Amino acid sequence: MVVPVIDFSKLDGAERAETMAQIANGCEEWGFFQLVNHGIPMELLERVKKVCSECYRLREAGFKSSEPVRTLDALVDAERRGEAVTPVDDMDWEDIFYIHDGNQWPSDPPAFKETMREYRAELKKLAERVMEAMDENLGLDKGAIKAAFSGAGSHDPFFGTKVSHYPPCPRPDLITGLRAHTDAGGVILLFQDDQVGGLEVLKDGVWTDVQPLAGAIVVNTGDQIEVLSNGRYRSAWHRVLPMRDGNRRSIASFYNPSDAATISPAVTGGSADDEVYPKYVFGDYMDVYAKQKFQAKEPRFEAVKAPKSSPAA
């Protein structure tokens, strides 16, 4: 099985219908697809790679003294002493930091802020085009998903970027790169390493590589798209395996609802039971997700479901 690769430039040409069908298939059958010819200049993507790699070089010493490294070192030492060891299941072999419009960005390397500001602006436009394609495929009005994420324009949707590196791991059998999970939010756009693999998506019970593809943007649907589509689109389980060789770079951007936005199914008949997905405030969902990220998503939906009113006495 191969994660679908879609030529996004064909959305504006004679092959529009076929391209829309490919997007629908990616959302319905995979929850993951890759976009090529997406309109973000390759020159900009090369600059993004450069500044993010330089940023990690400045952070590398910190990672080498981090808890995952210390924990793995302790396990290897215990193993050498002949002790039985159990793989770590509560942390990830990952160096990360987040950037969004309201937080402090790295000032070194000097080109980081300008480059990432330009990249995020391009990526946000791409995310909105992808959401408009989803609107159309779901039979919704143009801009419906964006409107849901913004509370009909009352709030700004949240757009954040997670810059990750997965350094070489000497014992990938004892720790994960990133534990399996679904994403809490809306539409996720990932600019992944084109040399070092490790990202996998769960498809029909089988973990499948999200193959590195130079210049591609990987799109996946989060839990809120599953709810808005009433289960027609599914947020997919995915994980990152640690690698012995190569430092995997991963730049994931999340187009999410505002914390104040109310989310509920916008599509009818997408599920066998229309009561599967509740109506809730996204910030409340995130409070639950923060504690249950690596667990099944269904209890998260249940946790934010408003209790049914008791019948009058």
Secondary structure, DSSP 8 states (H G I E B T S, - for coil): ----EEEGGGGGSTTHHHHHHHHHHIIIIISEEEEES-SS-HHHHHHHHHHHHHHHHHHHHHHHTSHHHHHHHHHHHHHHTT-------S-BS-EEEEE-TTS-----STTHHHHHHHHHHHHHHHHHHHHHHHHHHHT--TTHHHHHHTTTTTS--EEEEEEEEE---S-TTSSBSEEEE--SSSEEEEEE-SS---EEEEETTEEEE----TT-EEEEE-HHHHHHTTTSS----EEE---SSS-EEEEEEEEE--TT-EE---SSSSSSSTTSS--EEHHHHHHHHHHHTTS-SHHHHHHTS--------
